[in-house]
Amino acid sequence: MRTGKIQKPEMLLISIGLLITSGSALINRWLNLPDFLTGTLMGFGVGMEIVGLALLAKHKRSRLVN
């Protein structure tokens, strides 16, 4: 059972991070991208996912306190 909804900014950050990460892997499969660009895109995508998850955890903790 769900106790609360996921906030829109957190879900947006996680979704965009997943799209960037998977998109860069797919593009790299067909186009020969430099390793620097592939690593940058992967790192940026994973970073956005981590920020989204951290914000989600922060909001869940604040809901538990209230």
C-alpha positions, 0 to 999 in steps of 0.5 A: 500500500502506498503511503504517499505520492512521489513528488513531481521534481524528484520523479522528473529528475529520476526519469530524465537521469534514466533517459540520459543514461540509457540514451547515451548507451544506445547512441554509443552502440550505433554511433562511435562516440568518444569515451569522454562524451559517453562517460560525461553523459553517463555520469550526468544521468547517474548524477541526476538519478542520485539527486532525485533519490536524495530529494525523495529521501529528504521529503520522506524523512520530513513527512515522517517527522510531521 
